[in-house]
Amino acid sequence: MPINRRTAIQQVFFVAGGVIFLPACFHHKDKSTLALHHIRLDGDQQETLAALADALLPAGSSPSDRHPGLQPPSDRHPNPPPPSDQTLGAKAVGAHLFALKMIDDCYPDIQQQQFMRGLKAFDEQARHQYGKSFANCDQKQRDDLVAAINASAAATSAAPPSTSASEKTTDLFFFFRENKSLVIRGYLGSQYFLTKIEVYELVPGRWHGCTPVIKKS
């Protein structure tokens, strides 16, 4: 069938467009979606960190509920609203991405390497215990693993330094403690938390002009 010049050009553009968008159809998680300068992170590892953030502070919870002893400043809001099922979690506000940027920008090279080794050990622990990556575990499996590692890391931190712990275990606990601390910090400092949960007030804060004076006898 003969074709004219216009039809031929249109077909060329259709083919070129298909070639451009074809890689998106075969996307592999080889790279992280977050631009980092010092640490190398693939898509699977970023999914692990996102799933861990969701386990540390899931939607519908608050930092003080999930981590007793952690209490954000109470003078920000006189009557902070209680957590609800609609409260966003750490993953939704990108707290795990904050943690990654802090590790990448502010930690020395030796600790960055230890963090990455610990991340690998963390996912290996999930594969050893459940036969799949942490990101592919169900919620109960994630919670159980996080609770077990959290208890072991806390006990190790409180105990005197031990030479019997393996390097892999040391890396795992370092990763877990640092990541947990940074995820919570990122959540407490997020725009969502400071505008929806604990409303931040700029200095000097409130001024109470009418305050009764009690005369001392």
Secondary structure, DSSP 8 states (H G I E B T S, - for coil): ----HHHHHHHHHHHHHHHHHHHHHT----S-SS--SS----HHHHHHHHHHHHHHS-TT--HHHHSTT----TTS-SS-----TT---TTTTTHHHHHHHHHHHHS-HHHHHHHHHHHHHHHHHHHHHHSS-GGGS-HHHHHHHHHHHHHHHHHHHHS---SSS-HHHHHHHHHHHHHHHHHHHHHHTSHHIIIIIS----TT-------------
